[in-house]
Amino acid sequence: MAHDDPLTATLAAMPAFAGLDHQEVDDIARSMSERDLKPGKTLIKQGQWGHELVVVLAGEVEIRRDDTVVATLGPGSVLGEAAVLHDTRRNASVVAKSAVTVGTVEYSQLRALVDTIPTLGDRLDALARVRTPEAE
């Protein structure tokens, strides 16, 4: 993807990626695959092993823990970081509340990004600590 890629600009404006240099954000964008989901589609299922990081690019998703909605998140939200970073099972399900576009980064690509962009790893790890049910 070129440096003027719309996905790079979108990611650069998101809190999780703000402050990273342009090349780092561009590397993340190039590692990402985009998917569109219809309302009601399950993106992440609680209890399954996590193999990808998810970034909500458009639309809203519900976070469900034990079939109870615990949050509704929209564009800029990063999901699935705990399971991918710590090789654990998903601690919640994620279901499209509306039509949703997400960007996903597979495990091996995420590990490579975290190795080359330590700040990204630190941010995702901090996010995972806040969201882990045991921390509540």
Secondary structure, DSSP 8 states (H G I E B T S, - for coil): --TT-HHHHHHHTSTTTTTS-HHHHHHHHHH-EEEEE-TT-EEE-TTSB--EEEEEEES-EEEEETTEEEEEE-TT-EESHHHHHHT-B-SSEEEESSSEEEEEEEHHHHHHHHHH-HHHHHHHHHHHHHH-GGG-
